[in-house]
Amino acid sequence: MPFTDKDTTVRIARARAARLTVPAARHAEFPSTVLRADPLALLARQDSGRVPELLPLRYTRLAASPLAYFRGAALPAAADLAATPRTGFAVQACGDAQLANFGLFAAQGRRLVFDFADFDETLRAPWEWDVKRLAASFEVTGREIGHPAAQRRRTVLAAVESYRLAMHDFARRTPLELFFAPPDPRTLRTVAAHRLGPAGRRAADPFRHTEIRDGAVKLAARAPWALAAGRIGGDSDPETLADRLCSVLRRYRRTLGPARRAMLDRYRLADAARTVPGPAGSGARCWVALLVRTDTGDPLLLQLKEARPSVLQECTGASTLDSPGRRVVTGQRLIQAAGDVFLGWARSPGFDGPARDFHVRRLRHDRSCGDIATMTPDVLRANARLCGWTVAKAHARTGDALAIAAYLGSGSGFAEAVREFSIACADQNERDHAALRRAIRLGRVAAAGS
């Protein structure tokens, strides 16, 4: 049933009331050091239940640079955002909307799609949290690359203004028009020209990551993301591992529709390897399963990644879904523009100790983030505009686009306030990163090679 004029009036009135309660300028606020939770204590709390052998690697990665720390410190970031003013309009949030969590993918018809690439923290939450996390990521990235302050300012404003303008556009569209809305082609071309090179195109071929060993198709031993079975405690012997992974895949199969189950049934498990996710996911159980077609031997790579509670849950209330894996999959389906036909979840009792939840998806080697170190201000700004548009589309599909657009208004007040927030956030991020390095140096935090 379409909204009536009365509905529209009520929604706009709510937005105006929110602007009186939380003026745009208040979004510049960042929690004071006195009120913030200890970020190292928050990170340590996340260690519970992770693979112990991988925890030193996690902290080594976090300590590599302020940008690496920012990417991995999703829980401290969520705690900071929870202490900021809220407008009262919820959406299906990415939960960790930062530059590194977006990628280019090949969709049907070889069409390029720019979209979210990570959904581990997705949950229903205030829309402004994603926007602030995104803006801060561009400030931190700009500092890492060495862009001057004036260029960083333009980049952060581009991200937030792109979000605002897109939300005004989406508020006027029907749900169907919104679903199929494409990004600006010129901006997409600029981003693709940097992110996609010959190496990126080659990575789209799954055969690149397989080889013939002992007369059978196996994962290539040289694959940079793969660790052979048995290298980490808890793997047990290969036969037991294969049985456990098959158990996960059987449970995962039940979450697929009939047509997708029929596709999956044409493949059998041929090999598996443990992988180590990025800084935020380091220590979580993550596997790549090589499946091959029973008749031709064509490969299919699936990622089985342990699903843990979202970092936003303590700030917003627990998810109403029955498992973290289902939460991730449901959130991904809600906000992702190009769906994954093999997306599903599973809960496996006693996989590696207690019951573990997993979300399963096709491993996409056509994703390309590009070399951040070589991004010029213009390229980084194009990424900012495209990310802002993508976040706005996800929020408009799962929230009240009209109310959010009415709250944002026609001026740049919100963007300027979020820019100030991003500067304060980046400053604090540098201090937190320094504190982590100091803790490693003093032996209070164990890191690989320390």
C-alpha positions, -999 to 999 in steps of 0.1 A, spaced: 0 0 0 16 34 -10 21 61 14 -6 88 16 -1 125 18 -8 122 55 19 96 59 44 119 41 35 148 63 40 127 95 74 114 83 87 149 74 74 162 107 94 135 125 125 145 106 121 181 115 116 172 151 148 152 150 166 182 136 155 203 166 165 175 191 198 167 173 209 197 152 233 189 124 262 206 142 260 180 170 273 153 147 307 169 150 308 155 186 333 128 194 335 111 229 360 126 252 390 105 263 376 104 298 343 88 287 357 63 262 361 27 270 397 14 269 401 3 232 427 -23 241 403 -39 266 376 -40 240 399 -57 215 410 -82 241 374 -91 249 370 -101 212 398 -126 216 375 -150 234 366 -179 212 391 -171 184 419 -194 173 446 -188 199 475 -194 175 462 -166 152 458 -139 179 495 -127 178 490 -123 140 459 -102 146 478 -77 168 507 -76 144 483 -66 117 466 -40 138 499 -25 148 512 -22 112 498 14 107 471 37 119 450 27 88 455 -10 96 444 -4 132 413 16 120 403 -13 97 405 -38 125 392 -18 154 355 -21 146 344 -27 182 361 4 196 346 23 167 312 10 175 316 20 212 326 55 201 296 58 177 272 46 204 282 76 225 273 101 198 238 118 192 212 97 174 185 110 151 162 81 157 160 66 122 172 30 119 184 12 87 201 -21 80 236 -8 86 267 -23 72 282 -19 107 317 -14 94 313 10 64 349 18 55 368 21 22 384 -13 25 350 -30 28 339 -20 -7 348 -37 -39 342 -41 -77 325 -73 -88 316 -88 -121 278 -93 -122 257 -110 -148 265 -100 -184 300 -90 -173 286 -58 -159 308 -41 -132 291 -36 -99 305 -15 -70 292 -28 -37 298 -37 -1 323 -66 2 320 -74 40 289 -79 60 303 -94 93 289 -66 114 256 -58 96 227 -51 119 198 -27 122 213 5 136 212 43 133 220 54 97 245 81 108 268 55 122 277 41 88 281 76 74 305 87 102 326 55 100 328 59 62 339 96 65 365 88 91 379 60 69 386 85 41 403 109 66 425 81 79 433 69 44 441 103 32 466 107 61 481 73 53 487 83 17 500 117 26 473 139 11 473 174 24 446 186 48 428 206 21 425 176 -1 414 153 27 387 179 36 373 178 0 374 140 0 355 136 33 329 162 22 325 144 -11 316 112 7 290 128 29 275 151 3 272 121 -21 252 103 6 230 134 11 223 140 -26 217 103 -33 192 101 -4 173 131 -17 172 113 -51 161 79 -36 134 95 -15 116 104 -48 119 70 -63 96 40 -61 110 9 -44 115 -8 -78 133 22 -93 155 23 -62 164 -14 -64 177 -10 -100 192 25 -96 227 25 -112 256 46 -99 270 76 -118 289 59 -148 317 85 -149 325 80 -113 324 43 -117 347 44 -146 372 65 -127 372 41 -98 374 10 -121 403 25 -140 424 26 -108 411 -5 -91 411 -29 -121 444 -36 -138 457 -67 -156 464 -85 -123 429 -78 -111 413 -93 -142 435 -124 -140 423 -130 -104 388 -135 -116 398 -169 -130 392 -197 -104 415 -221 -122 444 -198 -112 440 -211 -76 439 -248 -84 464 -274 -96 466 -311 -103 482 -331 -75 483 -369 -74 459 -369 -103 432 -348 -86 422 -311 -86 435 -294 -55 439 -259 -41 472 -244 -53 498 -246 -27 511 -212 -38 477 -195 -31 487 -165 -8 455 -168 12 456 -205 19 472 -223 49 475 -261 45 454 -283 68 472 -293 100 492 -260 102 471 -247 130 459 -263 163 424 -277 161 427 -287 125 432 -324 135 439 -349 108 428 -341 72 401 -369 72 385 -355 103 387 -320 90 370 -331 57 342 -348 77 336 -316 97 336 -293 67 312 -317 49 289 -315 79 289 -277 77 282 -279 39 253 -302 45 237 -279 70 245 -249 47 227 -267 18 194 -266 38 194 -228 38 195 -226 -1 164 -226 -22 156 -256 -44 172 -242 -76 204 -233 -57 205 -267 -40 203 -283 -74 233 -263 -86 253 -271 -55 245 -308 -58 264 -309 -91 297 -303 -71 316 -324 -46 342 -313 -20 377 -318 -34 400 -298 -11 400 -272 17 424 -248 33 423 -224 62 425 -187 54 433 -157 76 408 -128 71 418 -92 74 426 -73 106 390 -73 119 385 -110 113 419 -123 123 416 -152 147 381 -162 134 378 -196 118 377 -192 80 380 -219 53 381 -220 15 364 -251 2 373 -262 -33 343 -280 -49 345 -295 -84 318 -305 -108 313 -342 -108 313 -344 -146 338 -318 -159 359 -310 -129 352 -272 -131 360 -255 -98 338 -236 -74 354 -219 -44 333 -213 -14 343 -193 17 331 -207 51 337 -180 76 328 -181 113 301 -157 122 303 -139 155 280 -114 172 280 -80 155 301 -53 172 269 -32 171 248 -56 192 258 -43 226 250 -8 213 216 -15 197 203 -46 214 208 -82 204 198 -94 169 164 -111 168 177 -138 145 186 -172 158 222 -173 148 251 -149 138 254 -167 105 218 -161 96 221 -124 107 250 -119 83 232 -135 54 200 -117 60 218 -84 62 238 -91 31 206 -99 11 190 -67 23 218 -42 14 239 -59 -13 231 -47 -49 242 -79 -67 233 -110 -48 254 -142 -44 235 -173 -55 255 -195 -31 249 -173 0 238 -193 30 246 -201 67 251 -231 90 255 -240 126 278 -269 132 279 -285 167 314 -293 179 332 -281 148 362 -270 168 352 -272 204 317 -257 210 291 -252 182 302 -227 156 281 -205 133 293 -199 97 282 -179 68 290 -193 34 295 -174 1 312 -178 -32 348 -167 -29 350 -137 -52 385 -132 -66 372 -106 -91 369 -82 -62 395 -54 -64 403 -27 -39 431 -13 -59 464 0 -45 455 26 -19 490 39 -18 488 50 -54 454 68 -51 456 104 -61 433 129 -44 410 128 -74 408 90 -74 402 88 -36 375 114 -40 358 94 -67 359 64 -43 344 86 -16 315 96 -39 308 61 -50 309 47 -14 286 75 -2 261 67 -29 263 29 -22 257 34 15 227 57 7 212 32 -16 214 5 11 199 27 37 171 39 14 162 3 7 160 -6 44 150 26 61 128 57 56 146 76 28 122 105 29 127 111 67 165 108 64 165 132 34 143 157 52 166 155 82 197 161 60 181 191 44 196 211 15 226 226 31 261 213 39 258 216 77 257 179 83 286 172 60 307 198 77 299 184 111 308 149 101 341 162 86 349 176 121 340 142 136 362 124 111 392 146 121 386 139 158 382 102 151 414 100 130 433 119 158 421 94 184 428 65 161 464 75 159 466 77 197 450 43 200 473 28 175 503 42 194 489 28 226 487 -7 210 523 -5 197 534 6 232 516 -23 248 533 -48 224 567 -32 231 561 -36 268 550 -72 265 514 -66 276 500 -77 242 515 -106 224 522 -101 187 538 -123 161 575 -117 161 575 -96 193 
